[in-house]
Amino acid sequence: MRCATVQFEHRPDDKAYNLARIEHFTTRAAEAGALVVVFPEMCVTGYWHLRRQTAERLQELAEPVSGPSVTFVRGLAGTLGVAVGVGFLEIDDQGRLFNSYAMCLPDGDVHVHRKLHAFEHEAISSGDRFTVFDTPWGVRMGVLICWDNNLVENVRATALLGAVVLIAPHQTGGTASRSPHGMRPIPLELWRGRDRDRQSIEAELRGPNGREWLMRWLPSRAHDNGLFLLFSNGVGEDDDEVRTGNAMILDPYGRILAETWAAEDAMVVADLDLDLLPMSTGRRWMQGRRPELYEILTRRFGGERDARSARFSTEPVPLHRPR
């Protein structure tokens, strides 16, 4: 099964431009024989600048699933015969806002995932369910957005619900992490000067603020759960940060099938060998699960925080929890 994943530099609030880039790469993916092409988190609207907007402005930018942006992408999927995944700011019929991701299938079906751990703005709510769905090719897929993938329980739940391909859209890299060995911002000047000095910015995209950070955890999500993983990410200037791209496709052993660290909009394509799934290490290990031991995973210990508090807290996490 041939799949494609894209990194591109969105323009904040410029839906027409962003949808044109989506159309461009979807057409390229179809020409390359891909059945699935995925784009980054919130790529229709733009991402990091949203935290500076008023709730009223977010409501102006948001669209329902039936709105013009998802409708346009759904039309692309049907016309080109490709499943297309895009991130957008959703508003529901109650006026609630979500960081959402729409997977538009060529048969007209649309499956929407709402980010489970939304922290971008106090007016954006978190979703409350996993998103796993069947495709016309008999391959079951799931979606987790950015931070959703950093909590191992979410990926395991998605696999247990039958997903064999995980779509993982992000806007990450180059963030101001509070962890002493986490990511650090990349100077905007390096990105803006990429035509003069490509080597310096691409060293950053490959380095500890980009690819090296991903390699600490991303392959294990695929390996431990026996999943193919389609990682899509923004690249370039995103308000006051630089996203690091690194679009990549991983197999159920955590091996990288295709990747890029180009300092530009780019797409990578790979064939998923579905025959790898049944005997993959993670999938075999999951057969040895002992669910009777895992009640602890659903127990509250009193230190839980909402997503925004957890993301932006400067307080150390206690090392000991109550028994």
Salt bridges, closest charged atoms under 4 A:
ASP13 OD1 - HIS49 NE2 2.61
ASP13 OD2 - ARG57 NH2 3.32
GLU41 OE2 - LYS115 NZ 2.97
GLU60 OE1 - ARG57 NH1 3.07
GLU63 OE2 - LYS15 NZ 2.77
GLU90 OE2 - ARG114 NH2 2.82
ASP92 OD2 - ARG96 NE 2.69
GLU120 OE2 - LYS115 NZ 2.55
ASP128 OD1 - ARG129 NE 3.16
ASP134 OD1 - ARG140 NH1 3.05
ASP148 OD2 - HIS113 NE2 2.94
ASP195 OD1 - ARG198 NH2 3.78
GLU202 OE2 - ARG198 NH1 3.71
ASP224 OD1 - HIS223 ND1 2.76
GLU237 OE2 - ARG192 NH2 2.69
ASP238 OD1 - HIS10 NE2 3.18
ASP238 OD2 - ARG243 NE 2.86
ASP239 OD2 - ARG51 NH1 2.76
ASP239 OD2 - ARG52 NE 2.61
ASP240 OD2 - ARG51 NH2 3.24
ASP240 OD2 - ARG52 NH2 3.29
GLU241 OE1 - ARG243 NH2 2.78
ASP251 OD2 - ARG255 NE 2.66
GLU259 OE1 - ARG211 NE 2.75
GLU264 OE1 - ARG198 NH1 3.43
ASP265 OD2 - ARG21 NH2 3.04
ASP271 OD1 - ARG2 NE 2.66
GLU292 OE2 - ARG290 NE 3.20
GLU295 OE1 - ARG299 NH2 2.88
GLU315 OE1 - ARG305 NH2 2.95
